[in-house]
Amino acid sequence: MSSDRIILENFITHHAADAARILEQLRIDETVAFLQEIPNELAMAIFNHLEHYTAVKSLELIGPEKSAAIVEKLPLQVVSVFLRRLNPELRKAILNLVTEKIAVPLRRLLGYPAESAGALADPLVLALPEDISIKEALRRVQKRPEKALYYLYILSRDHILTGVLTLRELMLARPTATISSVMHRSVVRLSAELDFGAILNHPAWQDKHALPVVDKSGILLGAIDYKTLRRIEKGSERKRLPQHALNASIALGELYTIGLSGLVRSATVPLKDRSENN
């Protein structure tokens, strides 16, 4: 691996948002050539920060296999926003290539209107039944820590949202107590049909990091965390930064030795070489 390539991949690893902004300045064919050459893990890191137009156009051109590998690791709410903007054939192809664990909740998200609470909720958020002990609840949290938000949502056995408690409250509770005996029964919740503007301006964000989303029956569909909400908002509204703003970034100092065109060229030369050899 060349020194330029090492610098490039190290830069993406530590400054994925800056790398995304750089790619947004390029022609879409250059962006796609670059994304096709880098490892899927690095492409995923960049996609997590790309504005929606560039992300969707790139997915259209890099092919369903690479697209599926990238979206497999992205937040489901972000993926659903991208997939809605693809043509139905490509969307179906990508859904058929990802694992069922990802495809099933994605299809459910896509069933709700775009940018509604039901479409933006993370369906894999950790929820716990109300009749288990605190000890058992802690075991389940430790088993799936990546899906445990600051809040833990508590459900009846028919999946109705019945309560909430924080991780701190869970850890301080008596191990033999049941969750239902310590949970808060008054829960601020979002209706699945609520639109994006109403979600963003909901007064509960003043003191909540995340809000649960329920359907008309009160069944928990997932939760929306505020950081993801703002990221989706910025992805829709972000304008391309002027070149001088990019050059002003301290992080770009590492890449200045290759230059912006070199960033793409260093990644796409192997692709061109293969084309010429065939």
C-alpha positions as CSV (number, residue, x, y, z in Angstrom):
1,M,0.0,0.0,0.0
2,S,1.4,3.4,-1.0
3,S,2.1,6.1,1.6
4,D,-0.6,8.3,0.0
5,R,-3.1,5.5,0.4
6,I,-2.2,5.0,4.0
7,I,-2.6,8.7,4.7
8,L,-5.9,8.7,2.9
9,E,-7.4,5.8,4.8
10,N,-6.1,7.1,8.1
11,F,-7.7,10.5,7.4
12,I,-11.1,8.9,6.6
13,T,-10.9,6.8,9.8
14,H,-10.4,9.8,12.0
15,H,-12.1,12.6,10.0
16,A,-15.0,10.9,8.1
17,A,-17.2,14.0,8.2
18,D,-14.4,16.1,6.5
19,A,-13.9,13.3,3.9
20,A,-17.6,13.4,3.2
21,R,-17.5,17.2,2.6
22,I,-14.6,16.7,0.2
23,L,-16.4,14.1,-1.8
24,E,-19.5,16.4,-2.1
25,Q,-17.3,18.9,-4.0
26,L,-16.4,16.3,-6.7
27,R,-18.3,15.1,-9.8
28,I,-20.5,12.2,-8.9
29,D,-18.5,9.8,-11.1
30,E,-15.4,10.7,-9.2
31,T,-17.1,10.2,-5.9
32,V,-18.5,6.8,-7.0
33,A,-15.0,5.7,-8.4
34,F,-13.5,6.6,-5.0
35,L,-16.2,4.8,-3.0
36,Q,-15.9,1.6,-5.1
37,E,-12.2,1.4,-4.4
38,I,-12.1,1.9,-0.6
39,P,-13.0,-0.8,1.9
40,N,-16.6,-1.1,2.9
41,E,-15.9,0.0,6.5
42,L,-14.5,3.3,5.3
43,A,-17.3,3.9,2.7
44,M,-19.8,3.3,5.5
45,A,-18.1,5.9,7.7
46,I,-18.3,8.4,4.9
47,F,-21.9,7.6,4.1
48,N,-22.8,8.4,7.7
49,H,-22.0,12.0,7.0
50,L,-22.9,12.5,3.3
51,E,-25.7,14.9,2.4
52,H,-28.6,13.0,1.0
53,Y,-28.3,13.9,-2.7
54,T,-24.7,12.7,-3.0
55,A,-25.5,9.6,-0.9
56,V,-28.5,8.6,-3.0
57,K,-26.7,9.2,-6.4
58,S,-23.8,7.2,-5.2
59,L,-25.9,4.2,-4.1
60,E,-27.6,4.3,-7.6
61,L,-24.2,4.0,-9.3
62,I,-22.0,1.8,-7.1
63,G,-24.3,-1.3,-7.5
64,P,-26.5,-3.2,-5.2
65,E,-23.8,-5.5,-3.7
66,K,-21.6,-2.6,-2.5
67,S,-24.6,-0.6,-1.5
68,A,-26.0,-3.5,0.6
69,A,-22.6,-3.9,2.3
70,I,-22.5,-0.2,3.2
71,V,-26.1,0.2,4.4
72,E,-25.9,-2.9,6.5
73,K,-23.8,-1.0,9.1
74,L,-25.6,2.4,9.0
75,P,-28.3,3.5,11.4
76,L,-31.6,2.1,10.1
77,Q,-33.3,5.5,10.2
78,V,-30.6,7.0,7.9
79,V,-30.8,4.0,5.6
80,S,-34.6,4.3,5.2
81,V,-34.2,8.0,4.2
82,F,-31.7,7.0,1.5
83,L,-33.7,3.9,0.2
84,R,-36.9,5.9,-0.2
85,R,-35.2,8.0,-2.8
86,L,-34.0,5.1,-4.9
87,N,-35.9,3.6,-7.8
88,P,-38.1,0.6,-6.6
89,E,-36.0,-2.0,-8.5
90,L,-32.7,-1.0,-6.8
91,R,-34.3,-0.6,-3.4
92,K,-35.7,-4.1,-3.7
93,A,-32.3,-5.5,-4.8
94,I,-30.6,-3.9,-1.8
95,L,-33.2,-5.2,0.6
96,N,-32.8,-8.7,-0.8
97,L,-29.1,-8.6,-0.2
98,V,-28.9,-7.4,3.4
99,T,-29.6,-9.8,6.3
100,E,-33.1,-10.5,7.4
101,K,-32.3,-8.8,10.7
102,I,-31.8,-5.6,8.8
103,A,-34.3,-6.1,6.0
104,V,-37.4,-6.8,8.2
105,P,-37.2,-3.6,10.3
106,L,-36.2,-1.6,7.2
107,R,-39.3,-2.7,5.3
108,R,-41.4,-1.7,8.3
109,L,-39.8,1.7,8.4
110,L,-40.4,2.2,4.7
111,G,-44.1,1.4,5.2
112,Y,-44.6,4.8,7.0
113,P,-44.7,8.2,5.3
114,A,-41.3,9.7,4.6
115,E,-39.9,11.6,7.6
116,S,-42.7,10.6,9.9
117,A,-41.9,9.3,13.4
118,G,-42.7,5.7,12.3
119,A,-40.2,6.0,9.5
120,L,-37.4,7.6,11.7
121,A,-37.7,5.3,14.7
122,D,-34.9,2.9,15.4
123,P,-36.8,-0.4,15.7
124,L,-33.8,-2.2,17.2
125,V,-33.7,-0.1,20.4
126,L,-33.5,-2.3,23.5
127,A,-36.8,-2.8,25.2
128,L,-37.5,-5.0,28.2
129,P,-40.6,-6.8,29.5
130,E,-42.2,-5.4,32.6
131,D,-42.3,-8.7,34.5
132,I,-38.6,-9.6,34.7
133,S,-36.3,-8.9,37.6
134,I,-33.8,-6.0,37.7
135,K,-31.0,-8.7,37.8
136,E,-32.3,-10.2,34.6
137,A,-32.8,-6.8,33.0
138,L,-29.1,-5.9,33.7
139,R,-28.0,-9.2,32.1
140,R,-29.9,-8.3,29.0
141,V,-28.5,-4.8,28.8
142,Q,-25.0,-6.2,29.2
143,K,-25.7,-8.7,26.3
144,R,-26.8,-5.9,23.9
145,P,-25.1,-2.7,25.2
146,E,-24.9,-1.1,21.7
147,K,-28.7,-0.9,21.6
148,A,-29.2,0.5,25.1
149,L,-30.0,4.2,25.1
150,Y,-29.9,6.4,28.1
151,Y,-33.6,5.3,28.6
152,L,-34.9,1.8,28.7
153,Y,-38.4,1.3,27.5
154,I,-40.6,-1.2,29.2
155,L,-43.2,-3.3,27.5
156,S,-46.2,-5.5,28.4
157,R,-46.1,-9.1,27.0
158,D,-48.2,-7.8,24.0
159,H,-45.5,-5.2,23.2
160,I,-47.5,-2.2,24.6
161,L,-45.2,0.6,26.0
162,T,-46.0,0.7,29.7
163,G,-43.0,2.5,31.3
164,V,-39.5,3.9,31.2
165,L,-36.5,4.1,33.4
166,T,-32.9,5.3,33.0
167,L,-29.8,3.1,33.0
168,R,-28.8,4.7,36.3
169,E,-32.1,3.8,37.9
170,L,-31.8,0.3,36.7
171,M,-28.3,-0.1,38.2
172,L,-29.4,1.3,41.6
173,A,-32.5,-0.8,41.9
174,R,-32.8,-3.8,44.1
175,P,-31.8,-6.9,42.0
176,T,-34.8,-9.0,43.1
177,A,-37.4,-6.3,42.3
178,T,-39.4,-6.4,39.1
179,I,-39.0,-3.7,36.5
180,S,-42.7,-2.8,36.8
181,S,-42.2,-1.9,40.4
182,V,-39.5,0.8,39.7
183,M,-40.4,2.1,36.2
184,H,-42.0,5.4,35.5
185,R,-45.5,4.8,34.1
186,S,-46.0,8.3,32.6
187,V,-44.0,8.2,29.3
188,V,-43.8,11.0,26.8
189,R,-44.2,9.3,23.4
190,L,-44.5,10.2,19.8
191,S,-47.2,9.0,17.5
192,A,-45.9,7.1,14.4
193,E,-47.8,9.4,12.1
194,L,-46.2,12.6,13.5
195,D,-44.4,14.6,10.8
196,F,-40.7,15.7,10.9
197,G,-41.4,19.4,11.8
198,A,-43.6,18.3,14.7
199,I,-41.0,15.8,15.9
200,L,-38.2,18.3,15.7
201,N,-40.1,21.0,17.6
202,H,-41.5,18.7,20.3
203,P,-41.1,20.3,23.7
204,A,-39.9,17.1,25.3
205,W,-36.4,17.5,23.6
206,Q,-35.7,20.2,26.2
207,D,-35.0,17.5,28.8
208,K,-35.0,14.2,26.8
209,H,-32.2,12.6,24.7
210,A,-34.6,10.2,23.0
211,L,-38.3,9.6,22.6
212,P,-40.2,6.4,22.0
213,V,-42.5,6.0,19.0
214,V,-45.8,4.0,19.2
215,D,-48.5,3.0,16.8
216,K,-52.2,3.7,17.3
217,S,-52.5,0.6,19.6
218,G,-49.6,1.8,21.9
219,I,-47.2,-0.8,20.6
220,L,-43.6,0.3,20.7
221,L,-42.1,0.7,17.2
222,G,-38.8,2.1,18.3
223,A,-37.2,5.3,19.5
224,I,-35.8,8.4,18.0
225,D,-32.6,9.9,19.5
226,Y,-32.0,13.6,19.1
227,K,-28.6,13.3,17.6
228,T,-29.9,11.1,14.7
229,L,-32.8,13.5,14.2
230,R,-30.5,16.5,13.8
231,R,-28.2,14.5,11.5
232,I,-31.1,13.7,9.2
233,E,-32.1,17.4,9.3
234,K,-28.6,18.5,8.4
235,G,-28.3,15.9,5.7
236,S,-31.4,17.3,4.0
237,E,-30.5,20.9,4.4
238,R,-26.7,21.1,4.3
239,K,-25.3,23.1,1.5
240,R,-22.0,22.4,-0.1
241,L,-19.2,24.2,1.7
242,P,-17.0,26.6,-0.3
243,Q,-13.5,25.3,-1.1
244,H,-11.8,27.8,1.1
245,A,-13.8,26.5,4.1
246,L,-12.5,23.0,3.4
247,N,-8.9,24.1,3.1
248,A,-9.2,25.9,6.4
249,S,-9.9,22.7,8.2
250,I,-6.9,21.6,10.4
251,A,-7.6,18.0,9.6
252,L,-7.1,18.6,5.9
253,G,-3.4,19.4,6.6
254,E,-2.7,15.7,6.4
255,L,-4.2,15.5,2.9
256,Y,-2.7,18.6,1.5
257,T,0.4,16.8,0.4
258,I,-1.8,14.7,-2.0
259,G,-4.3,17.4,-2.8
260,L,-8.0,17.0,-3.4
261,S,-7.6,15.5,-6.9
262,G,-5.0,13.1,-5.5
263,L,-7.4,11.9,-2.9
264,V,-9.6,10.5,-5.7
265,R,-6.7,9.5,-8.0
266,S,-4.9,7.5,-5.4
267,A,-8.0,5.4,-4.8
268,T,-9.1,5.0,-8.4
269,V,-5.8,4.2,-10.1
270,P,-6.1,0.5,-9.3
271,L,-9.6,0.5,-10.9
272,K,-8.3,2.2,-14.1
273,D,-5.4,-0.2,-14.2
274,R,-7.7,-3.2,-14.1
275,S,-9.9,-1.7,-16.8
276,E,-6.9,-1.2,-19.1
277,N,-5.6,-4.7,-18.5
278,N,-8.9,-6.4,-19.4
